[in-house]
């Protein structure tokens, strides 16, 4: 509308400036997006390298490392989480120690580590469903969308879970999880088949196609066939 108005007023030069400004703005947005992706990949690589180095440390030093708090940073909960992973899997240790793992996950979660909250939800789903759901919701409250995926998995394993299943699944899919995207697409496909309303049937089928396509684009093998 701004461009039309400018042209109607014969301000062609101003209109061209506005067009160039919009192009530059879009280019800047693309650059920011690319930089954010690069930083995310770098952060992921750094975490992997740190985990490899930590695994080489003697267990006594790893405990001391996990108890440190460096200038108020989030080093302590991250170190506790990584040490808990080691105890859970036994990597770098003589054997697994589930009690130590659980204790360290809980401590890291108390310090706000969402990965620890997700890990606790997965551990407790085999023991107490209510506790597992509680940890999943805590992860969600702390902006970790993996909590939604866990809620979806809990529902699949225990069909008496709440009817918010599709809402959880959609939020997990929105967060970019390819498995959830595929599952959501398949659910919409089933809704389309079972619907008696032609308009809803078409709408569900379109959503099914879009979600399966997103899943395939994000590398989910089962969605690519």
Secondary structure as GFF3:
##gff-version 3
##sequence-region A 1 225
A	DSSP	alpha_helix	2	8	.	.	.	ID=ss1
A	DSSP	alpha_helix	12	55	.	.	.	ID=ss2
A	DSSP	alpha_helix	59	66	.	.	.	ID=ss3
A	DSSP	alpha_helix	75	89	.	.	.	ID=ss4
A	DSSP	alpha_helix	98	110	.	.	.	ID=ss5
A	DSSP	alpha_helix	114	124	.	.	.	ID=ss6
A	DSSP	alpha_helix	129	141	.	.	.	ID=ss7
A	DSSP	alpha_helix	146	157	.	.	.	ID=ss8
A	DSSP	alpha_helix	165	174	.	.	.	ID=ss9
A	DSSP	alpha_helix	178	194	.	.	.	ID=ss10
A	DSSP	alpha_helix	198	217	.	.	.	ID=ss11
A	DSSP	three_ten_helix	221	224	.	.	.	ID=ss12
###
